[in-house]
Amino acid sequence: MLDLGRLRALHAVAQHGSVGAAATALGYTPSAVSQQIAKLERETRTRLLERRGRGVVLTDAAHLLSATAKQVLALVEHAEVALEEQRGAAVGQLRVGAFATAARGLLPATVVRLAERHPQLDVRLVELDPPDCLEAVARGELDLAVTHDWVNAPLAVPEPVSRARLGEDVADVLLPVSHPLADRDHVVPEDLAGERWICQPEGTICHDWLVNTFRGAGMEPDLAYRIAEYETQLALLGKGIGVALLPRLGRGALPDSVRAVPFRPTPTRRVFAVWRTQAGRRPAVTATLAALRDCWEQRETA
């Protein structure tokens, strides 16, 4: 009888391309994943990994076994969903992912609400960028995730994943208090021509949105400071450096040295919850969706 945990480890290596990446995805150490693969090799009397340079590659037999493991893991998940649905209670472990500002501005209240309503549900939270959240949900490494996109930078949702819209998050232009535009009631792209922008690193949705917005207005933004952490962006703004566009979700109170000015047309990002379609009947998933919706509406009211 093949061990399920060892099959999961092999499948993760096949999905992620290395033992280290598989370990990160599974929440194990690389040594633990290597040990699982070694035991599976002894169990099957088959060579599954081969050394190549400084890494490893899967053998043909490993690829065959990994494909079977994918089917087995899907059947196991189906059985788990059916059992939990029969019990009718949100129980067990639920792995949730969220992008940074949702992890800060939405998930704390959601986790507390779930703990109050469903004390037998063990919520585990990891912070990931939206594309990584989607991939982790599609691969079965997360049960549910909160993602976002912009109208002019849409995020493709893979076929085995369903999504529900939570709402829209408005973004404002943030300026140092000494900036000539800081007291305006709103600004438009033309007002910000020639500004030195603080933005997310290249390849992120927020970066792509900013570039697409200004190119649509016939301008190329000067991306002088590429900073992932919003607190660092605020620190630069507080010293009179650059301008930025930050969403309101998870932003918190601004320092006195920084002003938020509405942007026209109003930039909004769409916030979604996503989950694997076949797990949609799981009480833990439906309970978490309900808690996310409630906390989102309370956040907007507040």
N, C-alpha and C positions, 0 to 999 in steps of 0.2 A: 504494500500500500504506500503510495507516494505521499510524503508529508506536505500539507498545504502551505505551511510557512516557507518551506524551501522552494516550492514552486513559485510562490509570490516573489521571493528574492530573485530567482532566475528571470522571471518576467520583468521585474524592475530593471535589472541590468540590461535586458534586451531593449526596453523602452528608452532608457536614459543613456546607454552607450558606455557606461563605466561603472565599476563597483562603487566608487566614491559618490557619483551622482545618484545611484540607486540607494545608497545608504542615507543620503540627505533626504530623498523623497520618502523613504520608509521610516525615518526617524531613528535609524540604527547607526552603529559605527561601521566603517568599512570592514573592520576585522570581523564583526558579527555576520555581515553579508557574505564575506569570503568563506566563513565557516559553514554557513548554510549551503552554499554552492558545493563546497567540498563534501559535505555529508550527502548531498543529492547525487554527486558523482559516484560515491561509494554505494549508495542505495540503488542506483540504476546501472552500475558497473559501466559507466559511459563517461568519456572525456567531454566536458561541457565548456570549459574555458581554455584558451591557449594564449600564452604570452606573445605579445607583439610590441616590440620597442619597450616603452615604459608603461604600457597598458595591457589590456586583455581584449580578446575578441571571442565571440561565441562560435562554437563549432556548428556544423550542419545539424548534428543531433540536438544541440542546444536550441537552435532556432525552431526545430520541429517540436521540441518539448515546450518551448515558450508559447508557441501558438496554441498548443493543447492547454497549457496553463491558463491562458487568457479565457478560453471557453469554460474551464473549470471554475475560475474565480467569478465569472459572470453567473454561473449556476449557483454558486455559494451565496452570492449577493442576493439573487432572486429568492433563495430559500430563507435567508435572514429577513428580507423584507416581508415575505409571506407570514413568517412566524410573528414578527413584531406587529404586523397588521392584525393578525388574529388576536393577539393580546390586547390590542387597542390602546396601548400606552407608549408614550415616548420614553424609551429606556435605552440603556447601553451607551456606547461611545459615538459621538458625532464629531467628525473632523470638519472644521469650518475654515475657509480662507477669506481674506478681505484685503483690498488695497489700503494703503497707509492711512488716508484720512477717514475711511470708513471704520478701520480698526480703532481709530481714536475717537471718532465722533458718533458712531452708531453702535458698534459691537459691545462696548461696556454695558450700556443699558439693556441690550438684548440678552447678554449672558446672565445678567442679574434677574431679568424677567423669567428666563427659562429655568433658572435655579429655583425661583419661587413657585412656579407653576408645575415643573416637572423635576422633582428632586432626584429621580433616578436616572436622569439624562446627564451624561458626562461629556461636556462640550470642550473640545480642544481647538485652540485658535492659532492660526499661522498667518503672518502678513506676507502677501505676495502681490506683484503687479497684476493687473487684469488679465493679460494674455496667459501668464503663468497659472493664474487661478483656473482659467478655462481648461487648460491642458491637464492640470492636476485633477479636476473633476472628471474630465473625459476618460482619464486613465484609471480612475477609481482610487486615487490617493487622497482625495477630499470628497466628502459627502455633499457639501454645499459650499457655495462661495458668493461673495458680494463683489461685483465687478462694475465697471462703468465704461462709457464711450461718449464721444461727441458726434453731433450730426454730420460734421464734415470729416470725421475720423472714426468711422464705424468699426466695431469689433465683430468679426465673424464668429458665430457660435457653431461648434462642431455638431454633427448630426445626432450623436447619442445624448446630447445635453438639451434640457429644457430651461426656459428662463421666465421670470416674472418681473415686471417693472415695478420698482419701489417708488420712484419719483424722479424729479429733476433737481439738480444742484447748481445754483447760480454762482458764477465767478465774477469777481470785481478786479479792477486794476488797482494795485497797491503802489502808492507813491510815498517818498519821503515827505514829511510835513513841510519842508522848505521848498518843495517842487512848485513851479508856477501854476500847475494844473491841480494842485491838491485841494483847492476850495471850489472846484467846478462841480456842478450837479451831475454831470456825466461827461464822458469823452468818447470820441470816435477814432477809428484807426488813423485817420489823417492827422489827428492831434498828436499822435505818438510817433510820427515819422522821425527817424534819427535817434530815438532813445536807445539806450543800452539795456537790453532785457536780461533779467534773471529768469531762467526757465529750467524745466526738468531736462535731464540728459537726453541725447538723441536716441530715438527708438521707442520712447515712451509715448503714450496716447496724448498726454498734455503738451508735449513738445510738438508733436505732429499737428495738433489742433492750432497752436499758436502760429506755426509756419503757414499752414493752409489758410488761416484767417487773413493774415496780412498779404499773402500772395494773391488772395482773392480780391484784395483792394489795390493791387498793383504795386505792392511794396515788399521789400525783403527785410525782415526784422534782423537787427543786430543782436545776435545771441551771445552776449559777452560773458555771462556767468551761468554755467550749467550745473545746477545744484539740485540734488534729489530731495534733501530734507527741508521741509518748509520752515522749520525754526532757523536754519542757517540763512534761508532767503530773507526772513524777517530781520535777522541780525544785520545783513548787508543794507537792507532798506533803512533800518534805524540809524545807520551811519551815513545816510544820504547817498548810497550807492545804488544805481540802477532803478528800474521799474519792474513790476512783476504782475502776473495775473494769477490769482489764487481763488479756488472755490471756497465756498462758505463752510461746507461740511468739515468738521474737525479743525477749523481754523482757530477758534477760540478768540479771546479778546486781543485786540491789537495794541501794541505799545503806543504811547502818546506821540512818539516820533514818526508814526506811520499812519497814512490816511487810505481808506478804501473808497474808490470812486466808481460808480456804475459805468459799465461799458455798453455802447450801443453799436450794432445790435446786441441784445443781451446774450452773453455766452452761457449756455446751460449744458451740463453733461447729464446723460441719462444713467441712472443707477439701477442695477439689476441684481436679483438673486438668481443663481444658476445651480442646477443639480442634474444628475443623471436621470434620464427619463424613466428608466425602469425602477428607480428608487422613489419615484414621486408619491407612491402610496404609503411610504414608510411614515408612521406617526411622528418620529423624530424630525423628519424633514418638514412635514406639514406644520408641526408645532413651531419650528424655527422660522418658517415663512411667516406665520401669524405674528410671532414676536417681532420680527424685523419690520413688518408693516406697521404694527402698533407704535414701535419706537420711532420709526420714520415720521409718522404723523404727529407724534408728540414733539419731536424735534422741530418740525415745521411750525407747530402752534407756538412753541416756546420762542 
